[in-house]
Amino acid sequence: MDQRTGLPVVGIIGAGQLARMMHQAAIPLGQSPRILADSADDGAALVAHDVVIGDYRDLADLRRFAVGCDVVTFDHEHVPSEHIRALAADGTTVLPSADALRFAQDKAAMRERLGGLGLPGPAWARLESGAGGLAGVEALAAQHGWPVVLKAISGGYDGKGVWVVATPAEALTVIEDAAAAGIALMAEEAVAIVRELAAVVARSPFGQGAAWPVVETVQVEGICVEVLAPAPGLAPEAADEAQKIALRIAVELDVVGVLAVELFETADGTLLINELAMRPHNSGHWTIEGARTSQFEQHLRAVLDYPLGSPEMAAPVVVMANVLGGPTDVYPAGIDERIHHCMARWPDVKIHLYGKGFRPGRKVGHVTALGDDLEIVRARAKAAADYLSLGGPDVH
Ligand code: ADP
């Protein structure tokens, strides 16, 4: 409890853009979150006052951080499960719990659990470590054909940790490299994906649930570049089914906070679950301006066990486009100059930059546009994001 405000203290482990945007949402709630940062120049550490510098893999650092927090939550899912359990055993409230978070940390455990609930996903198999793993890949290929998708069971992000292999020889190379790096693998059938969707919901300890409209996430080389809300042309029954799947997962896995369920849509309209995130997610950034309650505010409401806010959209169409670091040699004018021109050219588009250094391909921000017409809104968001990434028309 913060003695001065009388409000509970939320601790956030991790200081990337999600913590930065949670901090932003915390301000009107009267909150000043405490943030565990790797370094003082992490995105959220630059803006928060109550920052502890420490290593999220080190239990002593986590304990030092948790003192005085009424609830601890996350900006990422990389905190070792045993440390989360130790904090909980100390009496710290950690949300989501280690038991829930496990299914966002371990893709094989997630597939087993969701399969057990009868929820739809690709065919998959755990692989033996080393050359012995090839038999598992070949068995899956015998049933579902090549290519096969190999995945690191834990630790992947933005497509790192996912390999599409077309032959046994290619599979063996990935398997051997993974064994050498100590990475456990699983195999999945390669789904003929028509597009990717995300159902983002929130759940409170009290058991209240709220679902934002299902969105389409546009991926390029494993990185989400655009989010279209609501998912264009999605049949109402399919949207309903996706929301129900996400809310059911939140209940069954006892998730508290935001849960993003990434889904594949196939040609016949089937939805298959790809993976889960139990924190605010890139597919929900549009909610900051695009919904009555943003995913960041909702996550805080949920972990504080406050009633959830309305997930209703603020406009018929909302598009978010990520700003990726462009090649550093194409814009001698620099980002400050580009912000200036971007604001002048697209005054209705909202800019969010994360306080990160620009590296080619790195997610350094996003923009959001609202309106009535998908084509117009999408074009404006994309143009503004590309402009911030790459500079003026002369470099397009
Ligand atoms: P990450 O943890 O890196 O986000 P994902 O499991 O989401 O990894 O996979 C990254 C991308 O790889 C997905 O967005 C999708 O485009 C592709 N992918 C993943 N699994 C499959 C699959 N079974 N079939 C086809 N494509 C897949």
Residues whose N, C-alpha, C, O or C-beta is under 5 A from the ligand:
A	BS01	ADP	P122 V149 G156 Y157 D158 G159 K160 V162 E188 E189 A190 V191 Q219 G222 E275
